[in-house]
Amino acid sequence: MRRNVLMLASTALAVLLSCAGLALAQEGTTAGQGSPRDAIPGRYIVVLEEATQDPTAVAREHAQGHGAEVIHTYRHAINGYAARIPERRLGEVRADGRVAYVESDQTTRATAQTIPWGIDKIDADKSSTKAGDGSGAVSGVNAYVIDSGVYKHRDLRVANHVNFAGDGKNYDCYGHGTHVAGIVAAKDNARDVVGSSPGVPLTGVKVTGCRGSGTVSDAIEGIDWVTANAVTPAIANISIGSGLSKAFDVAVTNSAAGGVFYSIAAGNEGEDACKSSPARAGAGTDNGVATVAATNKRDAEPWWSNYGSCVDIWAPGAGILSTKKGGGAIKMSGTSMSAPHVGGGAALYLSKNTASSPAEVEGELTSSATATAGTSKDGAAIVREYVGGF
């Protein structure tokens, strides 16, 4: 597969990307094959065969006949449901011919105006949107931050909030999602920071709570909602992750196939990104899903950044200044910050190329990259993304 390193540096960026890495777990999330390290006891994701047309009806049958307590029903990104199921009844659920596979649910974790170094590095501040007075706002594209929510910050144009974390708090009470959102789209208004695609309308899709953790089933519900409701052209950023989950990966790739570009954090364990989800969803040629590893100011890959064949792009991720929950700005490090550089660059491109598919957007981002002298831990060449011409 193509191995490019994207270093987006758009006009002022930053979203509180936490240093928290993606939680890794062994493969074997399918029921009956052992449980991943961060499995949630008694909670499962049931994925149905594509030919099964009514997941709600199947979930209802399983509730009545097999003791399933349904939490979410999925109709768009994947076909299935999430539920609490007694372990002694799992075999009955799996035996249903309409069921493709069953996974253990898992814990997810969040991975005066200044032009952050990352924005400068990718030359986003040289794009045609740069103005400094708010007049350079990007329009015609929408951004969805699937994270801990987005705080109502003066530098962010928050258009909508949806909450699948079940905590009754629609706004960000942790800070991670707000930091990510700033990297994507902080306004170019001579205050605090500016994002890669300044002023783009943001929707906070809350799937983690006030402690920065959530569940794979909640994250898939967020992706399912974006798949059904996104106003395209659109980008979505996921800077959280889990152990390996086929359902998580498939939800992302299906959503991208449906018209939404995805930027995904590679993770912060200094290990192969193919060991976590949805980071491995970016593997392969252009599929509209970009898995993003991190670089520092020297164009080097930090020791903590994940790497490997599932990585599509590298972008700035060390000491990134972005919007802070409660107001102002804060510096954070992690691939959580690298991913929204790419998402913001994609939004910038889509604002002027509205008919481009997610796969075409990914191809444009990688083909416009320029080489650096740096190499990844596995020897792949690191190249810098240039978005100054977008």
C-alpha positions as CSV (number, residue, x, y, z in Angstrom):
1,M,0.0,0.0,0.0
2,R,1.0,3.6,-0.4
3,R,2.8,4.9,2.7
4,N,2.8,8.7,2.8
5,V,3.4,11.0,5.7
6,L,1.1,14.0,5.8
7,M,2.1,17.1,7.7
8,L,-0.8,19.4,7.6
9,A,-0.1,22.8,8.9
10,S,-3.2,24.8,8.4
11,T,-3.9,28.3,9.6
12,A,-3.9,28.0,13.3
13,L,-5.1,24.8,14.7
14,A,-5.6,22.8,17.5
15,V,-7.9,20.7,19.3
16,L,-7.2,19.3,22.7
17,L,-5.8,16.0,21.5
18,S,-4.9,14.1,24.5
19,C,-1.7,12.1,24.9
20,A,-3.9,9.2,25.9
21,G,-3.2,6.4,23.4
22,L,-5.5,4.0,21.8
23,A,-6.1,1.0,24.0
24,L,-4.7,-2.1,22.4
25,A,-6.1,-5.6,22.7
26,Q,-5.5,-8.9,21.1
27,E,-7.6,-10.0,18.1
28,G,-10.3,-12.3,19.1
29,T,-13.1,-10.0,19.9
30,T,-15.6,-12.4,18.4
31,A,-17.6,-14.2,21.1
32,G,-16.3,-17.6,21.7
33,Q,-12.7,-16.7,20.7
34,G,-11.7,-15.1,24.0
35,S,-12.2,-11.5,25.2
36,P,-10.1,-8.5,24.4
37,R,-8.2,-6.9,27.3
38,D,-10.6,-4.0,27.6
39,A,-13.8,-6.0,27.1
40,I,-16.8,-4.9,29.0
41,P,-18.4,-7.9,30.8
42,G,-21.8,-8.8,29.5
43,R,-21.9,-6.2,26.7
44,Y,-21.8,-7.3,23.1
45,I,-22.1,-6.0,19.5
46,V,-24.2,-8.2,17.3
47,V,-23.5,-7.7,13.6
48,L,-26.1,-9.1,11.2
49,E,-25.8,-10.4,7.7
50,E,-26.2,-7.6,5.1
51,A,-29.3,-9.4,3.7
52,T,-31.1,-8.9,7.0
53,Q,-33.2,-5.9,6.4
54,D,-34.7,-5.0,9.8
55,P,-32.1,-5.0,12.7
56,T,-34.8,-3.5,15.0
57,A,-37.0,-6.6,14.5
58,V,-34.1,-9.0,15.1
59,A,-33.0,-7.1,18.2
60,R,-36.6,-7.3,19.5
61,E,-36.7,-11.0,18.9
62,H,-33.4,-11.6,20.7
63,A,-34.6,-9.5,23.6
64,Q,-37.7,-11.6,23.9
65,G,-36.2,-15.0,23.2
66,H,-32.6,-14.7,24.4
67,G,-32.6,-12.1,27.2
68,A,-30.8,-9.4,25.2
69,E,-31.1,-5.9,26.7
70,V,-30.7,-3.7,23.7
71,I,-28.6,-0.5,24.0
72,H,-28.2,0.6,20.4
73,T,-29.6,-0.4,17.0
74,Y,-27.5,0.2,13.9
75,R,-29.0,0.7,10.5
76,H,-26.5,2.7,8.4
77,A,-22.8,2.2,9.1
78,I,-23.3,-1.4,10.0
79,N,-26.4,-3.7,10.3
80,G,-26.9,-4.9,13.9
81,Y,-27.3,-3.9,17.5
82,A,-25.5,-3.6,20.8
83,A,-26.9,-5.2,24.0
84,R,-26.3,-6.8,27.3
85,I,-26.6,-10.5,26.8
86,P,-26.3,-13.2,29.5
87,E,-23.2,-15.3,28.7
88,R,-25.2,-18.5,28.8
89,R,-27.5,-17.2,26.0
90,L,-24.7,-16.1,23.7
91,G,-24.6,-19.4,21.8
92,E,-28.3,-19.0,21.0
93,V,-27.7,-15.5,19.5
94,R,-24.8,-16.7,17.5
95,A,-26.7,-19.7,16.2
96,D,-29.3,-17.4,14.5
97,G,-28.6,-17.6,10.8
98,R,-29.1,-13.9,10.4
99,V,-26.1,-13.1,12.7
100,A,-22.8,-12.6,10.9
101,Y,-20.7,-12.3,14.1
102,V,-20.7,-11.2,17.7
103,E,-18.1,-9.1,19.4
104,S,-17.4,-8.2,23.0
105,D,-18.0,-4.5,23.5
106,Q,-14.8,-2.6,24.6
107,T,-13.7,0.5,26.3
108,T,-12.5,3.4,24.1
109,R,-10.1,6.2,25.2
110,A,-9.3,9.5,23.8
111,T,-6.2,9.7,22.0
112,A,-3.6,36.7,21.3
113,Q,-4.1,34.5,18.0
114,T,-1.3,32.1,17.3
115,I,-0.5,30.1,14.2
116,P,0.5,26.7,15.7
117,W,3.6,25.2,14.3
118,G,1.6,22.3,12.8
119,I,-0.5,24.7,10.7
120,D,2.6,26.5,9.6
121,K,4.4,23.2,8.8
122,I,1.7,22.2,6.3
123,D,1.4,25.7,5.0
124,A,-2.3,26.0,5.7
125,D,-1.7,29.6,6.7
126,K,-0.8,30.2,3.0
127,S,-4.1,28.9,1.7
128,S,-6.6,31.4,0.2
129,T,-8.6,31.3,3.4
130,K,-6.0,33.2,5.4
131,A,-7.2,36.6,6.4
132,G,-6.8,37.1,10.2
133,D,-10.1,39.0,10.6
134,G,-12.6,36.3,10.3
135,S,-13.3,37.0,6.6
136,G,-11.4,33.9,5.5
137,A,-13.9,31.4,6.9
138,V,-14.2,28.1,5.0
139,S,-17.7,27.3,3.8
140,G,-19.6,24.7,1.8
141,V,-18.3,21.7,3.9
142,N,-19.2,20.3,7.3
143,A,-17.0,18.7,10.0
144,Y,-18.1,16.0,12.5
145,V,-15.9,15.4,15.6
146,I,-16.6,12.0,17.0
147,D,-15.1,12.4,20.4
148,S,-15.9,13.8,23.9
149,G,-18.1,16.5,22.5
150,V,-17.3,20.1,21.7
151,Y,-17.3,23.0,24.1
152,K,-19.1,26.2,23.1
153,H,-15.8,28.1,22.5
154,R,-15.7,31.6,21.0
155,D,-13.2,30.4,18.4
156,L,-15.4,27.5,17.2
157,R,-18.5,27.6,15.0
158,V,-20.5,24.8,16.7
159,A,-23.6,24.1,14.6
160,N,-24.9,21.1,16.4
161,H,-24.4,18.6,19.2
162,V,-25.5,15.0,19.5
163,N,-24.8,12.8,22.5
164,F,-24.4,9.0,22.5
165,A,-22.3,8.8,25.7
166,G,-25.4,8.6,27.9
167,D,-24.3,11.2,30.4
168,G,-26.9,13.8,29.7
169,K,-24.2,16.5,29.0
170,N,-24.2,17.5,25.4
171,Y,-21.1,19.7,25.6
172,D,-17.5,18.6,26.2
173,C,-16.8,18.0,29.9
174,Y,-13.4,16.4,29.3
175,G,-11.7,18.7,26.8
176,H,-10.3,16.3,24.2
177,G,-13.0,16.9,21.6
178,T,-12.8,20.6,22.0
179,H,-9.0,20.5,21.3
180,V,-9.5,18.3,18.3
181,A,-12.2,20.6,17.0
182,G,-9.9,23.6,17.2
183,I,-7.2,21.9,15.1
184,V,-9.8,21.2,12.4
185,A,-11.7,24.5,12.4
186,A,-10.8,27.3,14.9
187,K,-11.8,30.6,13.5
188,D,-9.3,33.0,11.8
189,N,-10.4,35.9,14.0
190,A,-7.2,37.3,15.6
191,R,-7.9,35.5,18.9
192,D,-6.5,32.4,20.5
193,V,-5.7,29.9,17.7
194,V,-6.7,29.2,14.1
195,G,-7.5,25.8,12.6
196,S,-6.6,24.0,9.4
197,S,-9.9,24.8,7.9
198,P,-11.0,28.0,9.8
199,G,-14.6,28.5,10.6
200,V,-16.0,25.3,9.2
201,P,-19.3,24.4,10.9
202,L,-18.7,21.7,13.5
203,T,-21.0,19.1,14.9
204,G,-19.9,17.5,18.2
205,V,-20.8,13.8,18.2
206,K,-20.2,12.9,21.8
207,V,-19.3,9.2,22.4
208,T,-17.0,9.5,25.4
209,G,-17.8,10.9,28.9
210,C,-16.3,13.3,31.4
211,R,-13.3,11.0,32.1
212,G,-12.4,10.6,28.4
213,S,-13.5,7.0,28.1
214,G,-16.4,5.4,26.3
215,T,-17.4,2.2,24.6
216,V,-17.0,0.8,21.0
217,S,-20.8,0.4,20.9
218,D,-21.3,4.1,21.6
219,A,-18.7,5.1,19.0
220,I,-20.4,3.0,16.4
221,E,-23.7,4.6,17.2
222,G,-22.0,8.0,16.6
223,I,-20.7,6.8,13.3
224,D,-24.1,5.4,12.4
225,W,-25.6,8.8,13.1
226,V,-23.0,10.6,11.0
227,T,-23.6,8.1,8.1
228,A,-27.3,8.8,8.1
229,N,-27.3,12.6,8.9
230,A,-24.1,14.2,7.6
231,V,-24.6,17.1,5.2
232,T,-22.0,16.4,2.5
233,P,-19.4,17.3,1.5
234,A,-18.2,16.4,5.0
235,I,-15.3,15.1,7.0
236,A,-15.3,13.2,10.3
237,N,-12.5,12.9,12.8
238,I,-12.0,10.0,15.2
239,S,-9.2,10.6,17.8
240,I,-10.3,7.8,20.0
241,G,-9.6,4.1,19.7
242,S,-9.8,0.6,21.2
243,G,-8.5,-2.9,20.8
244,L,-9.2,-4.7,17.6
245,S,-12.9,-4.6,16.6
246,K,-14.1,-5.7,13.2
247,A,-17.4,-3.9,13.8
248,F,-15.6,-0.6,14.6
249,D,-13.5,-0.8,11.5
250,V,-16.3,-1.8,9.2
251,A,-18.5,1.0,10.5
252,V,-15.8,3.6,9.5
253,T,-15.1,2.1,6.0
254,N,-18.8,1.8,5.3
255,S,-19.4,5.4,6.3
256,A,-16.6,6.6,4.1
257,A,-18.0,4.6,1.2
258,G,-21.3,6.5,1.9
259,G,-19.6,9.8,1.3
260,V,-17.9,11.1,4.5
261,F,-14.1,11.4,4.6
262,Y,-12.5,10.1,7.8
263,S,-9.3,11.1,9.6
264,I,-8.3,8.5,12.3
265,A,-5.6,8.8,15.0
266,A,-3.0,6.0,14.7
267,G,-2.4,5.7,18.5
268,N,0.3,6.5,21.0
269,E,1.8,3.2,22.1
270,G,4.8,3.3,19.7
271,E,3.5,0.1,18.2
272,D,2.0,-1.2,15.0
273,A,-1.2,0.8,14.3
274,C,-2.7,-2.4,12.8
275,K,-3.1,-3.6,16.4
276,S,-5.9,-1.1,17.2
277,S,-9.3,-0.1,15.9
278,P,-10.3,1.9,14.0
279,A,-6.7,2.8,13.1
280,R,-6.4,-0.3,11.0
281,A,-9.4,0.8,8.9
282,G,-7.1,3.1,6.9
283,A,-5.1,0.2,5.6
284,G,-4.9,-0.2,1.9
285,T,-5.0,2.2,-1.0
286,D,-7.2,5.3,-1.0
287,N,-10.5,4.3,0.7
288,G,-11.5,7.7,2.1
289,V,-10.1,6.7,5.5
290,A,-6.7,8.2,6.5
291,T,-4.9,6.8,9.5
292,V,-2.6,9.4,10.8
293,A,0.7,9.0,12.7
294,A,2.6,11.9,14.4
295,T,5.6,14.0,13.7
296,N,7.4,16.7,15.7
297,K,8.9,20.0,14.7
298,R,12.0,18.3,13.3
299,D,9.9,16.2,11.0
300,A,10.8,13.1,13.1
301,E,8.4,10.5,14.4
302,P,8.0,10.7,18.2
303,W,8.8,7.5,20.1
304,W,5.2,7.2,21.1
305,S,3.5,7.5,17.7
306,N,2.2,4.3,16.2
307,Y,3.4,3.3,12.8
308,G,3.3,0.5,10.2
309,S,1.4,-0.6,7.1
310,C,-2.0,0.7,8.4
311,V,-0.7,4.3,8.5
312,D,-1.5,6.4,5.5
313,I,-0.2,9.8,6.6
314,W,1.9,11.6,9.2
315,A,1.0,15.0,10.6
316,P,2.1,17.3,13.4
317,G,1.3,15.9,16.8
318,A,3.8,17.1,19.4
319,G,3.1,20.2,21.5
320,I,0.1,21.4,19.5
321,L,-1.8,24.5,20.6
322,S,-5.5,24.4,20.3
323,T,-8.8,25.4,21.8
324,K,-9.4,24.6,25.5
325,K,-12.6,23.5,27.3
326,G,-13.7,26.6,29.2
327,G,-12.0,29.0,26.8
328,G,-8.5,30.0,25.7
329,A,-6.0,27.5,24.3
330,I,-3.7,24.7,25.6
331,K,-0.9,22.6,24.2
332,M,-1.3,18.8,23.9
333,S,0.6,16.0,22.2
334,G,-0.6,12.8,20.6
335,T,-1.8,11.3,17.3
336,S,-5.2,12.6,18.5
337,M,-3.9,16.0,17.3
338,S,-2.3,14.7,14.1
339,A,-5.6,13.3,12.8
340,P,-7.5,16.6,12.8
341,H,-4.7,18.3,10.8
342,V,-5.6,15.9,8.1
343,G,-9.3,16.2,8.6
344,G,-9.0,20.0,8.4
345,G,-6.9,19.8,5.3
346,A,-9.5,17.5,3.8
347,A,-12.3,20.0,4.6
348,L,-10.2,22.8,3.1
349,Y,-9.9,20.8,-0.1
350,L,-13.6,19.8,-0.2
351,S,-14.6,23.4,0.2
352,K,-13.3,24.0,-3.3
353,N,-13.8,20.6,-4.8
354,T,-17.3,19.7,-3.5
355,A,-17.9,16.8,-5.9
356,S,-14.8,14.9,-4.8
357,S,-15.3,11.5,-3.2
358,P,-13.6,10.6,0.2
359,A,-11.2,8.4,-1.7
360,E,-10.4,11.2,-4.1
361,V,-9.8,13.6,-1.2
362,E,-7.4,11.1,0.4
363,G,-5.6,10.7,-2.9
364,E,-5.2,14.4,-3.3
365,L,-3.8,14.9,0.2
366,T,-1.2,12.2,-0.3
367,S,-0.2,13.1,-3.8
368,S,0.4,16.7,-2.9
369,A,2.7,15.8,-0.1
370,T,6.4,16.6,-0.3
371,A,9.3,14.5,1.0
372,T,11.2,15.1,4.2
373,A,14.5,13.5,5.3
374,G,12.6,11.7,8.1
375,T,11.8,8.0,8.2
376,S,9.3,6.0,10.3
377,K,10.2,3.3,12.8
378,D,9.6,0.7,10.0
379,G,11.7,2.7,7.5
380,A,8.8,4.3,5.6
381,A,9.6,7.7,4.2
382,I,7.9,10.6,5.9
383,V,6.5,13.2,3.5
384,R,4.9,16.6,4.4
385,E,1.5,17.4,3.3
386,Y,1.2,20.8,1.6
387,V,-2.3,22.4,1.6
388,G,-1.2,26.0,0.9
389,G,-2.6,25.7,-2.6
390,F,-6.0,24.5,-1.6
